[in-house]
Amino acid sequence: MHEIVEKIVRLYGLNVPIRFSGKKRPHEIMDTVADISKAKEKLGWEPEVDVDEGLKRVVDYYKET
């Protein structure tokens, strides 16, 4: 989550502090490694936009609505 928030702050040139409580909730996953290689291999799927562009589209959408 922290990386996503940092990307949004960077994409929009925001100057805001990023703070998280630091408290782990029960059963919370702390580290993940996303891997789309099986989707590529089995389904021939490729993402249409990269993460930065996708985040920009999502933020722009919510700003407009």
C-alpha positions in Angstrom: 0.0 0.0 0.0 2.8 2.4 0.9 4.3 2.0 -2.6 1.0 2.8 -4.3 0.5 5.9 -2.1 4.1 7.0 -3.0 3.4 6.5 -6.7 0.2 8.6 -6.5 2.0 11.4 -4.6 4.8 11.4 -7.2 2.5 11.2 -10.2 0.5 14.3 -9.0 3.5 16.2 -7.5 1.7 16.4 -4.2 3.5 17.6 -1.1 1.7 15.7 1.6 2.9 13.6 4.5 2.4 9.8 4.2 1.5 8.3 7.5 0.4 4.7 8.4 -0.5 3.5 11.8 2.1 0.8 11.7 -0.3 -1.5 13.5 -0.7 -4.9 11.9 -4.3 -6.1 11.8 -5.0 -9.8 12.4 -4.4 -12.0 9.3 -3.1 -9.0 7.3 -0.7 -9.9 4.5 2.4 -7.7 4.9 4.4 -8.7 1.8 3.3 -10.0 -1.6 4.9 -10.5 -4.9 2.5 -10.1 -7.8 3.3 -12.3 -10.7 1.3 -12.3 -13.9 3.5 -14.8 -15.7 0.9 -17.6 -15.5 -1.8 -15.3 -17.0 0.6 -14.5 -19.8 1.5 -18.1 -20.3 -1.9 -19.8 -20.0 -4.2 -17.1 -21.3 -2.0 -15.0 -23.5 -3.0 -12.0 -21.4 -1.0 -8.8 -21.2 -1.8 -5.6 -19.3 -3.0 -2.8 -21.5 -1.5 0.0 -19.2 1.3 0.1 -16.7 0.8 0.7 -13.0 1.5 4.4 -13.2 -1.0 5.0 -16.0 -3.6 2.8 -14.3 -3.3 4.8 -11.0 -3.5 8.0 -12.9 -6.7 6.9 -14.6 -8.2 5.8 -11.3 -7.4 9.0 -9.5 -8.6 11.1 -12.4 -11.9 9.2 -12.4 -12.5 9.8 -8.7 -11.5 13.5 -9.1 -14.2 13.9 -11.8 -17.0 12.1 -9.9 
